[in-house]
Amino acid sequence: MEIRHATSPVGIKQNTTEQLRNEFLIESLFVDGEINMVYSHYDRVIVGGAIPTSQALTLDAGDALKTDYFLERREIGIVNIGPKGKVVVDGEEFELNKRDCLYVGLGKKEVTFHSVEPTTPARFYLVSATAHKEYPTKVLPIADAEPTKLGSDSESNNRTIYKYIHDGGLQSCQLMMGMTLLEPNNMWNTMPAHVHDRRMEVYLYFDMDEESRVFHFMGERSETRHLVVKNEDAIISPPWSIHSGVGTKNYTFIWAMAGENYTFKDMDFVKMEDLK
């Protein structure tokens, strides 16, 4: 598990592109036969990827968490972004098709990841936050997730937001998670941008071809920066940072948030004239 420390917005003003990428960009999460994770000191969020092939993969606390098992003091959201797979939680099996979400609550001791067909393995994306109470472990297929249509073709941001883990869906302590699908020929995920100083956010960009890229904009509203993102890269978005992006083609992304407030209304919108 890689450790990423929190960074002051003052500090990044002098950062090079390489330094920004080292701080906020997560690459190589998805490797066949492995679980890879990054621990961020922003709200203690853990981001991970798991691709089980011929053998199951077990979620392990390792040395970093200083607990007996991974979910001893945590909850986790899991979205399959690949072919069909299964997650077994304390002996109970949950099947996930592509874009289905599983929430696993505090206190579950054993979580294992399996592919239905090892030659075309599942690709599990994981986001975990600290928890204080156990909520039920449940699957929410994308077909049953709450959809919200936003944007328009004229603004190049015609998109559908599917909410998985939130107050009106899968219940959690603080983790919120969902997916946004952009329609063909639409490239902006949101603009004007916003911040929410009480919550951090993580983006995973996927469903992109090899040549496609997303330009992810971050930083303070008056000191914006950008990161060039390829397929299955993730971005750590600090609470003080805007988070907006535009792609060379349409794409899909998973957003996940953790922090103080548990509501979608907790956003401070940024006027276009304030962006620099």
C-alpha positions in Angstrom: 0.0 0.0 0.0 1.4 3.3 -1.1 1.0 6.3 1.3 0.2 9.8 0.0 0.3 12.7 2.5 -1.9 15.7 2.4 -0.6 18.9 0.8 -1.2 22.6 1.3 -2.6 24.6 -1.7 0.3 27.0 -1.0 2.8 24.3 -1.6 1.6 23.1 -5.0 1.9 26.6 -6.6 5.6 25.8 -7.2 5.2 22.2 -8.2 6.4 20.9 -11.6 4.1 18.6 -13.6 6.0 15.6 -12.3 5.5 16.7 -8.7 1.8 17.3 -9.3 1.5 13.8 -10.8 3.3 12.2 -7.9 1.0 13.9 -5.4 -2.4 13.5 -7.0 -2.3 11.0 -9.9 -2.7 7.3 -9.2 -1.5 5.0 -12.0 -1.1 1.2 -12.3 -4.0 0.3 -10.0 -5.1 -2.5 -12.2 -2.6 -5.3 -12.6 -3.5 -8.9 -13.3 -3.4 -11.1 -10.2 -2.9 -8.3 -7.8 -4.5 -5.9 -5.4 -2.9 -2.4 -5.5 -3.9 0.3 -3.0 -3.0 3.9 -2.2 -3.7 5.4 1.2 -4.4 9.1 1.1 -4.2 11.3 4.2 -7.0 13.3 2.8 -9.8 12.0 5.0 -7.9 8.7 5.3 -9.4 7.4 2.1 -7.9 4.2 0.5 -8.2 3.7 -3.3 -7.5 0.4 -4.9 -7.8 -2.0 -7.8 -8.1 -5.8 -7.9 -7.9 -8.1 -10.8 -8.3 -11.8 -9.7 -7.2 -14.3 -12.4 -6.7 -18.0 -11.7 -6.8 -17.4 -8.0 -8.9 -15.3 -5.6 -7.5 -12.2 -4.1 -8.0 -11.4 -0.4 -8.4 -7.9 1.0 -5.7 -7.6 3.6 -4.9 -4.8 6.1 -1.2 -5.4 5.7 1.2 -3.4 7.9 -0.2 0.1 7.1 -3.5 0.0 8.9 -2.3 -1.5 12.2 -5.5 -3.5 12.5 -6.2 -7.2 12.5 -8.3 -7.0 9.3 -9.0 -4.4 6.7 -12.6 -3.5 7.7 -12.0 -3.5 11.4 -12.5 0.3 11.4 -13.5 0.9 7.8 -16.2 0.6 5.2 -15.6 0.0 1.5 -17.4 0.6 -1.9 -16.5 -1.8 -4.8 -17.5 -1.3 -8.4 -16.7 -3.8 -11.1 -15.5 -2.0 -14.3 -14.8 -5.2 -16.2 -16.3 -8.6 -17.0 -18.5 -10.5 -14.5 -17.0 -11.2 -11.1 -17.8 -12.2 -7.5 -17.0 -10.8 -4.1 -17.3 -13.1 -1.1 -17.8 -11.4 2.3 -17.5 -13.6 5.3 -18.8 -16.5 3.3 -21.6 -14.7 1.5 -21.3 -14.4 -2.2 -22.2 -11.3 -4.2 -22.1 -11.3 -8.1 -21.2 -8.1 -9.8 -21.7 -7.4 -13.5 -19.9 -4.5 -15.2 -20.8 -1.2 -13.4 -22.6 -2.8 -10.5 -21.6 -1.6 -7.0 -21.2 -3.5 -3.7 -21.0 -1.8 -0.3 -19.3 -3.7 2.5 -19.8 -2.4 6.0 -17.7 -2.1 9.2 -16.5 -5.3 10.9 -16.6 -7.8 8.0 -13.5 -9.9 8.5 -12.9 -11.6 5.1 -13.4 -10.1 1.7 -12.2 -12.0 -1.4 -12.4 -11.2 -5.1 -13.1 -13.7 -7.8 -13.4 -13.7 -11.6 -16.2 -15.8 -13.2 -13.9 -16.4 -16.2 -10.2 -16.0 -15.3 -9.2 -15.5 -18.9 -11.4 -12.4 -19.0 -11.1 -11.3 -15.4 -13.2 -8.9 -13.5 -11.7 -5.5 -12.7 -12.7 -4.3 -9.2 -12.3 -0.7 -8.2 -12.2 -0.1 -4.5 -12.7 3.0 -2.3 -12.6 2.8 1.5 -13.2 5.3 4.3 -13.1 5.1 8.1 -16.4 4.1 9.7 -18.0 4.2 13.1 -21.1 2.0 12.6 -22.0 -1.1 10.7 -24.4 -0.7 7.7 -25.7 -3.7 5.7 -23.5 -5.2 3.0 -25.5 -4.9 -0.3 -25.2 -4.9 -4.1 -26.7 -2.2 -6.2 -26.8 -3.0 -9.9 -26.4 0.0 -12.2 -29.9 -0.8 -13.5 -31.3 0.0 -10.1 -29.1 3.0 -9.3 -30.7 6.4 -9.1 -30.0 8.2 -12.5 -29.8 12.0 -12.9 -29.6 13.6 -16.3 -27.5 16.7 -16.6 -25.9 18.9 -19.3 -26.6 19.2 -23.0 -25.1 18.5 -26.3 -24.6 22.3 -26.9 -22.4 22.4 -23.8 -20.6 19.2 -24.7 -21.6 17.7 -21.3 -24.7 15.6 -21.8 -24.3 13.0 -19.1 -26.1 10.6 -16.7 -25.0 10.4 -13.1 -25.8 7.1 -11.3 -25.7 7.4 -7.5 -24.7 4.2 -5.6 -23.7 4.9 -2.0 -25.5 7.9 -0.6 -28.4 8.9 1.7 -31.0 7.6 -0.7 -29.2 4.5 -1.8 -26.7 2.2 -0.2 -26.2 3.4 3.3 -22.8 4.2 4.8 -21.1 6.2 7.5 -19.4 8.8 5.3 -18.5 7.2 2.0 -20.4 8.5 -1.1 -19.9 6.9 -4.5 -21.4 6.9 -7.9 -20.7 6.9 -11.7 -21.0 9.4 -14.5 -21.4 8.3 -18.1 -20.9 10.9 -20.9 -22.9 10.5 -24.1 -21.0 10.1 -27.4 -19.5 13.4 -28.6 -19.7 14.9 -25.1 -16.4 15.5 -23.3 -16.8 17.8 -20.2 -17.7 16.2 -16.9 -18.6 19.5 -15.3 -18.0 23.2 -15.9 -18.3 25.6 -14.2 -16.4 23.9 -11.5 -17.1 23.6 -7.8 -15.3 22.8 -4.5 -16.5 21.3 -1.3 -14.1 22.1 1.5 -15.6 19.6 3.9 -15.1 16.6 1.7 -12.3 15.2 -0.4 -13.0 13.4 -3.7 -11.4 10.7 -5.9 -12.1 10.3 -9.6 -11.4 7.1 -11.6 -11.5 7.7 -15.4 -12.2 4.6 -17.5 -13.9 3.2 -20.6 -11.3 5.1 -22.7 -9.3 3.7 -25.7 -5.5 3.6 -25.6 -5.1 6.9 -27.4 -7.7 8.9 -25.5 -6.8 11.3 -22.7 -8.7 13.5 -20.2 -7.3 16.8 -19.1 -8.2 17.0 -15.4 -8.3 20.5 -14.0 -7.4 21.0 -10.3 -6.0 23.6 -7.9 -7.5 26.7 -6.3 -9.9 28.7 -8.5 -7.3 31.4 -9.0 -4.4 29.0 -9.4 -5.6 26.2 -11.7 -3.4 23.4 -12.8 -4.0 20.3 -15.0 -3.1 16.6 -15.1 -3.2 14.5 -18.3 -5.0 11.2 -17.5 -5.2 8.0 -19.4 -7.6 5.0 -19.1 -8.0 3.6 -15.6 -6.0 6.4 -13.9 -7.4 7.9 -10.7 -7.1 11.4 -9.3 -7.0 12.5 -5.6 -8.9 15.7 -5.4 -8.2 17.7 -2.2 -11.1 19.6 -0.5 -9.6 22.9 -1.5 -9.3 22.0 -5.2 -11.7 22.4 -8.1 -12.2 19.1 -10.1 -13.3 19.3 -13.6 -12.2 17.6 -16.8 -12.5 17.4 -20.6 -11.6 14.5 -22.8 -10.5 13.9 -26.3 -13.5 11.6 -26.5 -16.4 10.7 -24.2 -15.5 8.5 -21.2 -16.9 7.2 -17.9 -15.7 8.1 -14.4 -16.4 6.9 -10.9 -16.5 9.6 -8.2 -16.2 8.9 -4.5 -16.2 11.3 -1.6 -15.5 11.2 2.2 -15.4 13.8 4.9 -17.6 15.8 7.2 -20.8 16.4 5.2 -23.0 13.6 3.8 -25.0 15.6 1.2 -24.8 16.5 -2.5 -25.9 20.1 -1.6 -22.5 20.8 0.1 -20.9 22.4 -3.0 -19.5 25.9 -3.5 -19.8 26.7 -7.1 -17.1 28.7 -8.9 -18.0 31.4 -11.4 -16.3 31.3 -14.7 -14.9 34.8 -14.3 -13.2 33.6 -11.0 -11.2 30.8 -12.8 -7.6 31.7 -13.6 
